[in-house]
């Protein structure tokens, strides 16, 4: 990356770009396009969720939306809410880390990168406790799955989607924390400057995206009971 | 106006160093970040898979020579057509033109030194190969028999094949497709040479832009669908299987949401190639440039709205069927715009019948047949009769082989002088184009007839009355095979013995012809400045048809 042929070129300018402006534009557009693919990826799972939640129930079978409410009510809203707050805070610390990268305040940049990492890890730990609770109550879909009748079958669909979506989200968090480690190390080694800090900025976009996914997952998975309970729903 | 100097094909310009001899050794290839070398790596990979898929096709046609299922077991036959489909679609047709020709040409057509993300470009080739390894493992370990469509609950519960290994291979391979699309979109947006406005871009670039949009928007949906399918198969959790409370139709919706647009991933780049060839060999600006450019985008957009026409008899609601039927007719409009505009470009053009042009003519004719029969299948009522017959098989082969592969072959011939710095033998090449065209029609036209009379697809045995048509088809397949083997032989031959190609042998009008053949690693010594419109050929300029080696 760092092979500059002319004195005027920034050391981070790749050989095939004309100038830093073009390189920054390409990097940022690339990240947005990547996030677009991520939206489509999660979109498929959201589609499955919407389809099942609105599936008309078969004759003589319990309604699937009621099963979704019953299953949703077994989730720990308190922990979900705490996790939501943690993630929103981590978005703030990430935004501040980007800000201090832009202004070139290295010490604060590192502090906020580390804070983001801590908050992200806290989220995963709490999620881990939630998963452990599900294992204890046999709410893991599969042969061991148990759920109060009459919703045995339909609730399993809910939990399949729950684990698929929160699991994919958690995977994105884990990958994100791994990248954060690298970026913090780069910041430590004084690799960033106000002229070039593309990795911090682009990773910030990714981190906010992962947050936003959770902002959708939380109400759709945890708060169904509050939403559909009294009104009778669908 | 085009700079006349650069268009003179006279002096054979052989640069002392170019991208092929800049450095040597296996490492200089496997760790290259040069888009041109990565294109050649892809060329090697997709060619290998093309012939593997061809072997499966050959075995299918041999089995169908006789009405009785006498060559292979029914299960083996199921595996053969499944693996033929998977190999050809995911490992040949989807990457073929974008990853080989697109990779090689896009930066040059834009006047850029490379794609925006050279490392990601190399990464995509490695990802492709990792996916390929899983798929090959599955083939060797006993294959998979679900059809390339992986319909649930067959694939998720009942099938004994190596569904997971193949699904993982396709899942991984999808990321290489996504990364290629991402790279192209960013490159087209940010790396155009000074003066190269959007409406001065070659139509090849527009076609690849539209293709890339589909790749980045569609492929992730296939990925998540495969994740859900794998969850159900591995852990027995309910998501698609009715016995577990799931909805099998949902799988089909998600699958076709990607896999119908995937057809346009295969055909759109080919259309881009045809636009280039038609312009060059009729010495004319493409008629209605903007319409052709926007028709690519229109196909990409409409392509996402028609997936339900694969499910007319699957149990989706009849109202959904009507809407999908209507929208499927709609896609015919931008496709027809292209065909009409190519034809109008030919009108009063100085046409020459070089090999790429023969392939382009083949493309237009076959694409018309494939497209028109597509309208048969888009018609809700008629489709009930034709679903799962050989009519469907013939239709999509006319699009994918008659369309996409013809365009690929035409493009390979057209840009071969640029890629290799050598000319291929024109006489043999013309013969191969003819053989491919005849062999193709002999293979697939009888299948329209067999299908219309009711011969179902995906069976290893069939009723006696269809034998004549099937013998014709098998005979055609052998001819077609010869037609595909010939270019491979003479391309390799020409790399050593072909006449030296000039920088611009045809001559073509794009920026890629303004640099040496083969180009230097950096493509252009100085970044070109574009002051002319696309396809501006000078009045009265004679086409310099290359002379084959004597």
Interface residues (C-beta under 8 A of the other chain):
Chain A: X14 X15 X16 X17 X18 X22 X25 X26 X29 X30 X33 X34 X36 X37 X38 X40 X41 X42 X43 X44 X45 X47 X48 X51 X52 X55 X141 X142 X143 X145 X153 X154 X156 X157 X159 X160 X161 X164 X168
Chain B: X112 X113 X114 X115 X116 X117 X118 X178 X182 X183 X185 X186 X187 X189 X190 X191 X216 X217 X218 X219 X220 X221 X223 X224 X225 X227 X228 X231 X232 X235 X236 X237 X238 X239 X244 X245 X246 X247 X250 X253 X254 X257 X527
